[in-house]
Amino acid sequence: MRGYYFITGAGLSRAGNVKDVRSALAAGVRIVQYRAKETSTRIMLAEALELQSLCQGAIFLVNDRVDVALAVDADGVHLGQEDMPYETARRLLGPGKIIGITVSTLKEALTAARLGADYLGVSPIFFTRTKPDAGTPTGLALLQEIRNFVSLPLAAIGGITHENAAEVIAAGADMICAIFQVVTHPDVCVAVGKFQKLFAGER
């Protein structure tokens, strides 16, 4: 897992989740998380099924909803600290699915790694407009600390921009996500492409 980590931006997107994901995949994204907290289960299922069909060759994850992930045969789920416990999600999903966990402290990171998480989302790195309840920004120091103690892939999320992304990668992020800057951009493919170049050693 390395590169731009695409999370859909419900309520922010100019074009809608399906078009945004098409654009992100065209830019080389290989991991997509479907996040739609304010969407009804019926609509979420239909959209998740469509996105799953688009993500052939890419990892498709559903945020929070293990039931939706199972219903559309997603590659896995991403869980927050207040979501279904890892052990329950693993029992329902089975050993072959991916489970990522959001962490905002070293203790949470160590616990998630011990439980068996496949990757960690470290959030929020900086202040973010996308998720008002995200909590206090952790800054780069925590990301570096987690990197020193945990070997799992780390996805840095929250307040990341084209201007600060390089330092986030240098601090230990394997993946970065910038929901606001990407899904509000006139061309999602171009916005994602700028981040992808950072992983290729370009500027």
N, C-alpha and C positions, 0 to 999 in steps of 0.2 A: 504494500500500500504506500504509494508515494505520488504526489502531484496535487492538483486542485480537487478539493472535496466539495462536490456540488450539493447544496441543500436548497430545496425549492422555497420560494419566498411568498407564501400565501399572503394576499393583501397588499403586496408591494409590486408584484410583477406587472410589467407593461403588456406582455403578450400572453400570459398564462403559463401554467406549469408545464404543459405538454410541449409547447413551442420552446420554452426555456430549456427544457431537458434536451430536445433535439439539437439546439444550438450548442449546449455544453458538450454533448457527445461529439459534435462536429469539430469542436475545439480540442478534442483528445481526452476529455474527462473519462475516467474509468471507475469512478465511484459516485453514486447518486443516492442521496437520502431524501425520501419523500416526507415532507413535514406539512401537515395541514390540520392544525389544532382546532380551528373554528369550523371545520367542514363536517357535515353529517356523515355518518358511517356509510350510508348508501352511496353518496357521491364519492366519498373517499375510496370505496371499494372499486367503483367504476374507473376512477382516475388512476388508481394504483395499478389496476390490471393493464391499462393502456401504457403506463410508464414502464411496467415490467416488460411488456412486449418490445418496447423501444431499446431497452437496456441489454440486449443480447451482446455478450462480449464485455459488458461492464457490470460491476457489482451494484445491485439494487437493494436498498435498505428502506425499511419503513420506520418512521419515528414513533416511538412509544407503543404503538398498537401491534401487539403480538398476534391478535386475532386477524387483523388485516394482512399482516405478513404471511400468515399461514394460508389465508384464503386465496391469495394471489401467487403463492409459492415464491415469495421474495427470497433473496439470498440471506436475509437476516433482519435484525432490528437494531435501533439505537435507543438506549434507555437513559433517562435522567435519574437523579438520585431519589425522586419521589415516585417513580414509575414502578412497574412490576419488578419484584426482586429478581436478581440474576438467576438464582437457582430455579425459580418457577419458570422463568422464560426458557431456560435451557432445557428443562424437562419437557416443556410443550413443543419446542422447536426441534429438539434432537441434537445430536453431536455434530451434524454436518453444516449447521447454519452459523452465520456470523452474528456475534453480539458485541456491540460497542457500548461504552458507558461514559456519560459525561462526568467529569470530576473537576473540582475547584480547590482541592487541597491535596497535599502529598499523602495524607492518611487515606483519603478516598481513592487515590490512584493505587496505592499499595494494596488496599482491600480489593479493588476491582481486578488487579492483576492476580492476586491470590485466588480469587474465585474462578478465574479462567476467562476473563474478557479477551476478545480478539484484538481490540484496539481501544484507545481512550480518546475522548473528545475533551480537550482542556479548554474551559470556558468560564467567564468571558476574559479574554486576554486584555482587551481595552474596553472602554465604554462602548456600548452598542445600542443603536436605536431599534434594532430588529426585535429584541426580546427584553421588554421593560423589567421583567422579574428575574433577569439573569444573575443579579447579585453584584457584589463589588468586583471590579476588574482585578484580575490576579497579577497582571504584568508579566514581563518576560522572566523574572527571577524564578517564579514557580515553575514555569515551563522548563527552564534549565535544570531545576532541582529534580523534577519528575524524570527528565531525560537521564539524569545521573543514576537514578535508582530503578527505573523501569525500562525494560527492553522492548515493550510492545510499541507498535506504531502509534504515533501521537498526531491527532488532528487538532490544530489550533483554530479556535472560533471566537468571534466577537471583536468588532471594531477594527478588523484588518482591512487595509487599503493597499492600493498599488504602491503607495509611498512607504509604508512600514512593513510590507510583506517580507522583504529580504532579511530584515533583522529577526523576524519571527522564525523564519527557516533556519537562520544561523543559531538561534537559541535552542534548536532541537526538534522543530516540527517536521514531521514527515509529510503532513498534509496541511493545507490551509483552506479556510472558507471565508468568503467575504460576501455574505448574502446581499446586503444593501447595495454595495457598489456594483455587484454583478446584475441582479435582477431589475434594478432601476436604470441600467445603462441602455442606451438606444440599440446597441448591438451586443447581445449576451455573448456571442461567439468571440467577438473582439475583446471584451472585458475579461473573459476566462483565459483567452490566449495570452494576455499580458502576464497573468499569474503563472501559467504553464511554462513560459519562457524562463522564469526564475529557477525552476527545477532543472532546466536544461543548461544552466550556467550562463544564461543570457541576461541582458538588462534592457 
